[in-house]
Every structure is written in structure tokens, then in C-alpha cells.
Amino acid sequence: MDGDNLIYGSLFNPDRRKIFVYWPRRELRRQTSTELFQESAEPLCYDPTTDDDEDNDDEEFVTLAEFTDRWDAGTYYFFGLNSDYEWQRGTSELTFNLPAAPAEVDLEISEDDDEPGELEYEISWAPGTDLGECSDGMEDLPMAPESVPVALWEVVLEVDIDAEDAETPEELAVASAKYVTRIPGTALELEVEVPDDFVETLPEDTPVKVEVGAIGFDDNATFSEEDEFCLNDSLPEGEEIEDPEEPGEMILVNGCGFEVEVEDGEE
């Protein structure tokens, strides 16, 4: 919600029923607000007992069918009252035209052809055909996800360190670092190069994850994520250690502790 000098705000669903109220008190009311942002919870969209991760079995989940049943498509109405007691109004359309989740998301780290000895970092992906882990029930959507036009691709490279584990302001700054960019949905080459200047600000052996989002023309977005990438890797060739999951077996791990895949023909 965006307005001028707001002291009150409310949101109504297509049935004109109030579902959200903003009503500040004391110093925040005197200061007034110009923009309100709230993000709803993001529960899993599938039954966690069906995957290989036992740690998430107790997490709540909301299936795609349950989500579309909970929310009504249509016009949502915003009302705001400013400090001069003037009403401000706005609307927003909610649709269930959900773009397909990007596929084959990857971060390739390779030698720079133009600067021998230097590395380049390229994020790539492909158009998707479904909603990934949230695909169950997508046949009931008004439009097949792969048919929903993509207006923008959003690309995010984010440090994959829990900010709660940071012990110093410097560590917290690293944990909060991310690179974000957007390119048109009409782009023919679905790849983005991460600037060297960004990578160079990160310390040795920084774990990162990559997210790519397909954003539709009505702002609906579907994101795909891949993790266990290592920037400024001190052990790019890997170090041999005993596999913690299979005692007696040896594996190669890089500086971030991620397993290094051995190419065919290598030992």
C-alpha cells in the first residue's frame, strides 16, 4: 500500500469484506506513513512427509488447491486515510495465472576466456513447464503455467549463511549480501553474469544459493532455487575426506564443505 501521510489503511477482498487493517498509535501516528509492506507466510506447498528430508516432516503445508480455495480471484480494494483526514483509494487484481517455475537453474564457475587466470560466474536457466514441487493441482488453474507469458526474469545470488550465526557486524554484513537483477522476459539468452566486483567483496569459501523467478504481467511470480555453490573457493579441486553418511567411503569436498562432483574419466 502506497499513499501520502497515512494514519490508517485497510484492505477489502472482492466480496468487500475487510481482511487487513493498519492503525498506528502514538509516535508512529504522528510521524505518519507513506508505504506499507507485508508479506504473508510461505508454507510448503506439498506434504513434507513425502520427501527425503525428515527434518521438515512437522512443518505445516498448504497445497496449491487449498491456496486457490482460500483466496478469491478478482479485485481487492485499498483505502487509506491521511493526516488531513482525506481518503485515498486504490485497487489490485488477484489472478491465478501462475508462470511456470524456471528449470535447470545453475551457477557455472569457469575460467574467463578474455582474462586468463581469472574466473567468471554465470547464472543460467531454462523456461519451465510446471510449478515444480507445487505442481499438484495445477491442472485446475485457469491457464497452464507454461502458457503464462513471462514479463521479467528476476535473478538472485544470495549468501547462504544464517544471519543468526553471525558473531560480528562484518559477518552479519556478509550474511546479508546479495546480487539481484532483472532482464526482460523476451530475452533470447537466459543467462546472467555475476559482476566480479560483487564476488570480490566476499570472503574465501562463501556458500551461496541462486534463485530465478518468472514474473508475469500481472506480477504473479514463481521462483526456483538451487544451493551448495561456493564462491572464492580455496579448494576448487576438492579435498578427500571420509563420507560422513557412509563411513569407510571417501569423497571430495571443496572449501565450503560441499561435495565435488568428479567428471567422467577423472579419478
Contacts in CASP RR format, 6 or more apart in sequence:
PFRMAT RR
TARGET T0000
AUTHOR 0000-0000-0000
METHOD contacts of the structure
MODEL  1
MDGDNLIYGSLFNPDRRKIFVYWPRRELRRQTSTELFQESAEPLCYDPTT
DDDEDNDDEEFVTLAEFTDRWDAGTYYFFGLNSDYEWQRGTSELTFNLPA
APAEVDLEISEDDDEPGELEYEISWAPGTDLGECSDGMEDLPMAPESVPV
ALWEVVLEVDIDAEDAETPEELAVASAKYVTRIPGTALELEVEVPDDFVE
TLPEDTPVKVEVGAIGFDDNATFSEEDEFCLNDSLPEGEEIEDPEEPGEM
ILVNGCGFEVEVEDGEE
1 9 0 8 1.000
1 11 0 8 1.000
1 22 0 8 1.000
1 35 0 8 1.000
1 36 0 8 1.000
1 37 0 8 1.000
1 78 0 8 1.000
1 80 0 8 1.000
2 34 0 8 1.000
2 35 0 8 1.000
2 36 0 8 1.000
3 33 0 8 1.000
3 34 0 8 1.000
3 35 0 8 1.000
3 80 0 8 1.000
3 82 0 8 1.000
3 88 0 8 1.000
4 34 0 8 1.000
4 82 0 8 1.000
4 88 0 8 1.000
5 32 0 8 1.000
5 33 0 8 1.000
5 34 0 8 1.000
5 82 0 8 1.000
5 83 0 8 1.000
5 84 0 8 1.000
6 22 0 8 1.000
6 32 0 8 1.000
6 33 0 8 1.000
6 34 0 8 1.000
6 36 0 8 1.000
6 80 0 8 1.000
6 81 0 8 1.000
6 82 0 8 1.000
6 88 0 8 1.000
7 24 0 8 1.000
7 29 0 8 1.000
7 32 0 8 1.000
7 33 0 8 1.000
7 81 0 8 1.000
7 82 0 8 1.000
7 83 0 8 1.000
8 21 0 8 1.000
8 22 0 8 1.000
8 23 0 8 1.000
8 80 0 8 1.000
8 81 0 8 1.000
9 21 0 8 1.000
9 22 0 8 1.000
9 23 0 8 1.000
9 36 0 8 1.000
9 78 0 8 1.000
9 79 0 8 1.000
9 80 0 8 1.000
9 81 0 8 1.000
10 18 0 8 1.000
10 20 0 8 1.000
10 21 0 8 1.000
10 22 0 8 1.000
10 78 0 8 1.000
10 79 0 8 1.000
10 80 0 8 1.000
11 18 0 8 1.000
11 19 0 8 1.000
11 20 0 8 1.000
11 21 0 8 1.000
11 76 0 8 1.000
11 77 0 8 1.000
11 78 0 8 1.000
11 79 0 8 1.000
12 18 0 8 1.000
12 19 0 8 1.000
12 76 0 8 1.000
12 77 0 8 1.000
12 78 0 8 1.000
12 79 0 8 1.000
13 19 0 8 1.000
13 72 0 8 1.000
13 76 0 8 1.000
14 72 0 8 1.000
14 73 0 8 1.000
14 74 0 8 1.000
14 75 0 8 1.000
14 76 0 8 1.000
14 94 0 8 1.000
15 72 0 8 1.000
16 77 0 8 1.000
20 38 0 8 1.000
22 33 0 8 1.000
22 36 0 8 1.000
24 33 0 8 1.000
32 82 0 8 1.000
32 83 0 8 1.000
43 59 0 8 1.000
43 60 0 8 1.000
43 61 0 8 1.000
43 62 0 8 1.000
44 56 0 8 1.000
44 59 0 8 1.000
44 60 0 8 1.000
44 61 0 8 1.000
44 62 0 8 1.000
44 133 0 8 1.000
45 61 0 8 1.000
45 62 0 8 1.000
45 63 0 8 1.000
45 64 0 8 1.000
45 67 0 8 1.000
45 133 0 8 1.000
45 134 0 8 1.000
46 61 0 8 1.000
46 63 0 8 1.000
46 133 0 8 1.000
46 134 0 8 1.000
46 136 0 8 1.000
47 61 0 8 1.000
47 63 0 8 1.000
48 56 0 8 1.000
48 57 0 8 1.000
48 58 0 8 1.000
48 59 0 8 1.000
48 61 0 8 1.000
49 57 0 8 1.000
62 70 0 8 1.000
63 136 0 8 1.000
63 137 0 8 1.000
64 131 0 8 1.000
64 134 0 8 1.000
64 135 0 8 1.000
64 136 0 8 1.000
64 137 0 8 1.000
64 138 0 8 1.000
64 141 0 8 1.000
65 136 0 8 1.000
65 137 0 8 1.000
65 140 0 8 1.000
68 96 0 8 1.000
68 140 0 8 1.000
68 141 0 8 1.000
71 94 0 8 1.000
72 94 0 8 1.000
73 94 0 8 1.000
73 95 0 8 1.000
73 96 0 8 1.000
73 142 0 8 1.000
74 93 0 8 1.000
74 94 0 8 1.000
74 95 0 8 1.000
75 91 0 8 1.000
75 92 0 8 1.000
75 93 0 8 1.000
75 94 0 8 1.000
76 91 0 8 1.000
76 92 0 8 1.000
76 93 0 8 1.000
76 94 0 8 1.000
77 89 0 8 1.000
77 90 0 8 1.000
77 91 0 8 1.000
78 89 0 8 1.000
78 90 0 8 1.000
78 91 0 8 1.000
78 92 0 8 1.000
79 87 0 8 1.000
79 88 0 8 1.000
79 89 0 8 1.000
79 90 0 8 1.000
80 87 0 8 1.000
80 88 0 8 1.000
80 89 0 8 1.000
81 87 0 8 1.000
81 88 0 8 1.000
82 88 0 8 1.000
93 218 0 8 1.000
95 142 0 8 1.000
95 218 0 8 1.000
95 220 0 8 1.000
96 141 0 8 1.000
96 142 0 8 1.000
96 220 0 8 1.000
97 141 0 8 1.000
97 142 0 8 1.000
97 143 0 8 1.000
97 148 0 8 1.000
97 216 0 8 1.000
97 218 0 8 1.000
97 220 0 8 1.000
98 131 0 8 1.000
98 138 0 8 1.000
98 141 0 8 1.000
98 145 0 8 1.000
98 148 0 8 1.000
98 220 0 8 1.000
98 222 0 8 1.000
99 145 0 8 1.000
99 148 0 8 1.000
99 149 0 8 1.000
99 150 0 8 1.000
99 213 0 8 1.000
99 214 0 8 1.000
99 215 0 8 1.000
99 216 0 8 1.000
99 220 0 8 1.000
99 221 0 8 1.000
99 222 0 8 1.000
100 127 0 8 1.000
100 128 0 8 1.000
100 129 0 8 1.000
100 130 0 8 1.000
100 131 0 8 1.000
100 145 0 8 1.000
100 146 0 8 1.000
100 148 0 8 1.000
100 214 0 8 1.000
100 222 0 8 1.000
101 128 0 8 1.000
101 130 0 8 1.000
101 131 0 8 1.000
101 132 0 8 1.000
101 134 0 8 1.000
101 145 0 8 1.000
101 213 0 8 1.000
101 214 0 8 1.000
101 222 0 8 1.000
101 223 0 8 1.000
101 224 0 8 1.000
102 125 0 8 1.000
102 126 0 8 1.000
102 127 0 8 1.000
102 128 0 8 1.000
102 153 0 8 1.000
102 212 0 8 1.000
102 213 0 8 1.000
102 214 0 8 1.000
102 222 0 8 1.000
102 223 0 8 1.000
102 224 0 8 1.000
103 125 0 8 1.000
103 126 0 8 1.000
103 127 0 8 1.000
103 128 0 8 1.000
103 129 0 8 1.000
103 224 0 8 1.000
104 124 0 8 1.000
104 125 0 8 1.000
104 126 0 8 1.000
105 123 0 8 1.000
105 124 0 8 1.000
105 125 0 8 1.000
105 210 0 8 1.000
105 211 0 8 1.000
105 212 0 8 1.000
105 224 0 8 1.000
105 225 0 8 1.000
105 226 0 8 1.000
106 123 0 8 1.000
106 124 0 8 1.000
106 125 0 8 1.000
106 210 0 8 1.000
106 226 0 8 1.000
107 121 0 8 1.000
107 122 0 8 1.000
107 123 0 8 1.000
107 157 0 8 1.000
107 194 0 8 1.000
107 208 0 8 1.000
107 210 0 8 1.000
107 226 0 8 1.000
107 229 0 8 1.000
108 121 0 8 1.000
108 122 0 8 1.000
108 124 0 8 1.000
109 119 0 8 1.000
109 120 0 8 1.000
109 121 0 8 1.000
109 229 0 8 1.000
109 231 0 8 1.000
109 233 0 8 1.000
110 119 0 8 1.000
110 120 0 8 1.000
110 122 0 8 1.000
111 117 0 8 1.000
111 118 0 8 1.000
111 119 0 8 1.000
111 120 0 8 1.000
112 118 0 8 1.000
112 119 0 8 1.000
112 120 0 8 1.000
118 196 0 8 1.000
120 193 0 8 1.000
120 196 0 8 1.000
121 193 0 8 1.000
121 194 0 8 1.000
121 196 0 8 1.000
121 199 0 8 1.000
121 231 0 8 1.000
122 191 0 8 1.000
122 192 0 8 1.000
122 193 0 8 1.000
122 194 0 8 1.000
123 155 0 8 1.000
123 157 0 8 1.000
123 191 0 8 1.000
123 192 0 8 1.000
123 193 0 8 1.000
123 194 0 8 1.000
123 210 0 8 1.000
123 212 0 8 1.000
124 190 0 8 1.000
124 191 0 8 1.000
124 192 0 8 1.000
125 153 0 8 1.000
125 190 0 8 1.000
125 191 0 8 1.000
125 212 0 8 1.000
125 224 0 8 1.000
126 190 0 8 1.000
127 146 0 8 1.000
127 150 0 8 1.000
127 190 0 8 1.000
127 214 0 8 1.000
128 145 0 8 1.000
128 146 0 8 1.000
128 214 0 8 1.000
129 145 0 8 1.000
129 146 0 8 1.000
130 138 0 8 1.000
130 145 0 8 1.000
130 146 0 8 1.000
131 138 0 8 1.000
131 145 0 8 1.000
131 222 0 8 1.000
132 224 0 8 1.000
134 222 0 8 1.000
138 144 0 8 1.000
138 145 0 8 1.000
145 222 0 8 1.000
148 216 0 8 1.000
148 220 0 8 1.000
149 216 0 8 1.000
149 217 0 8 1.000
150 185 0 8 1.000
150 214 0 8 1.000
150 215 0 8 1.000
150 216 0 8 1.000
151 184 0 8 1.000
151 185 0 8 1.000
151 215 0 8 1.000
151 216 0 8 1.000
151 217 0 8 1.000
152 182 0 8 1.000
152 183 0 8 1.000
152 184 0 8 1.000
152 185 0 8 1.000
152 215 0 8 1.000
152 216 0 8 1.000
153 182 0 8 1.000
153 183 0 8 1.000
153 184 0 8 1.000
153 185 0 8 1.000
153 187 0 8 1.000
153 190 0 8 1.000
153 212 0 8 1.000
153 213 0 8 1.000
153 214 0 8 1.000
153 215 0 8 1.000
154 180 0 8 1.000
154 181 0 8 1.000
154 182 0 8 1.000
154 211 0 8 1.000
154 212 0 8 1.000
154 213 0 8 1.000
154 215 0 8 1.000
154 221 0 8 1.000
154 223 0 8 1.000
155 180 0 8 1.000
155 181 0 8 1.000
155 182 0 8 1.000
155 183 0 8 1.000
155 192 0 8 1.000
155 210 0 8 1.000
155 211 0 8 1.000
155 212 0 8 1.000
155 213 0 8 1.000
156 178 0 8 1.000
156 179 0 8 1.000
156 180 0 8 1.000
156 210 0 8 1.000
156 211 0 8 1.000
156 212 0 8 1.000
157 178 0 8 1.000
157 179 0 8 1.000
157 180 0 8 1.000
157 194 0 8 1.000
157 198 0 8 1.000
157 208 0 8 1.000
157 209 0 8 1.000
157 210 0 8 1.000
158 177 0 8 1.000
158 178 0 8 1.000
158 179 0 8 1.000
158 208 0 8 1.000
158 209 0 8 1.000
158 210 0 8 1.000
158 211 0 8 1.000
159 174 0 8 1.000
159 175 0 8 1.000
159 176 0 8 1.000
159 177 0 8 1.000
159 178 0 8 1.000
159 202 0 8 1.000
159 206 0 8 1.000
159 207 0 8 1.000
159 208 0 8 1.000
160 207 0 8 1.000
160 208 0 8 1.000
160 209 0 8 1.000
160 227 0 8 1.000
161 171 0 8 1.000
161 174 0 8 1.000
161 175 0 8 1.000
161 206 0 8 1.000
161 207 0 8 1.000
162 175 0 8 1.000
163 172 0 8 1.000
163 175 0 8 1.000
163 176 0 8 1.000
165 171 0 8 1.000
165 175 0 8 1.000
166 172 0 8 1.000
166 174 0 8 1.000
166 175 0 8 1.000
174 202 0 8 1.000
174 203 0 8 1.000
174 206 0 8 1.000
177 198 0 8 1.000
177 201 0 8 1.000
177 202 0 8 1.000
179 194 0 8 1.000
179 195 0 8 1.000
179 198 0 8 1.000
181 192 0 8 1.000
182 215 0 8 1.000
183 192 0 8 1.000
199 231 0 8 1.000
199 232 0 8 1.000
202 231 0 8 1.000
202 232 0 8 1.000
203 232 0 8 1.000
204 232 0 8 1.000
204 233 0 8 1.000
204 234 0 8 1.000
205 230 0 8 1.000
205 232 0 8 1.000
205 233 0 8 1.000
205 234 0 8 1.000
205 235 0 8 1.000
205 254 0 8 1.000
205 255 0 8 1.000
205 256 0 8 1.000
206 230 0 8 1.000
206 231 0 8 1.000
206 232 0 8 1.000
206 256 0 8 1.000
207 227 0 8 1.000
207 228 0 8 1.000
207 229 0 8 1.000
207 230 0 8 1.000
207 231 0 8 1.000
207 256 0 8 1.000
207 258 0 8 1.000
208 227 0 8 1.000
208 229 0 8 1.000
208 230 0 8 1.000
208 231 0 8 1.000
209 225 0 8 1.000
209 226 0 8 1.000
209 227 0 8 1.000
209 228 0 8 1.000
209 229 0 8 1.000
210 225 0 8 1.000
210 226 0 8 1.000
210 227 0 8 1.000
210 229 0 8 1.000
211 223 0 8 1.000
211 224 0 8 1.000
211 225 0 8 1.000
212 223 0 8 1.000
212 224 0 8 1.000
213 221 0 8 1.000
213 222 0 8 1.000
213 223 0 8 1.000
213 224 0 8 1.000
214 221 0 8 1.000
214 222 0 8 1.000
214 223 0 8 1.000
215 221 0 8 1.000
228 256 0 8 1.000
228 258 0 8 1.000
229 258 0 8 1.000
230 254 0 8 1.000
230 255 0 8 1.000
230 256 0 8 1.000
230 257 0 8 1.000
230 258 0 8 1.000
233 254 0 8 1.000
233 255 0 8 1.000
233 256 0 8 1.000
234 255 0 8 1.000
235 253 0 8 1.000
235 254 0 8 1.000
235 255 0 8 1.000
236 254 0 8 1.000
237 252 0 8 1.000
237 260 0 8 1.000
238 252 0 8 1.000
238 253 0 8 1.000
238 254 0 8 1.000
238 255 0 8 1.000
238 260 0 8 1.000
239 252 0 8 1.000
239 253 0 8 1.000
239 254 0 8 1.000
239 255 0 8 1.000
240 250 0 8 1.000
240 251 0 8 1.000
240 252 0 8 1.000
241 250 0 8 1.000
241 251 0 8 1.000
241 252 0 8 1.000
241 253 0 8 1.000
242 248 0 8 1.000
242 249 0 8 1.000
242 250 0 8 1.000
242 251 0 8 1.000
243 249 0 8 1.000
243 250 0 8 1.000
243 251 0 8 1.000
251 259 0 8 1.000
251 260 0 8 1.000
252 259 0 8 1.000
252 260 0 8 1.000
252 262 0 8 1.000
253 259 0 8 1.000
253 260 0 8 1.000
254 260 0 8 1.000
END
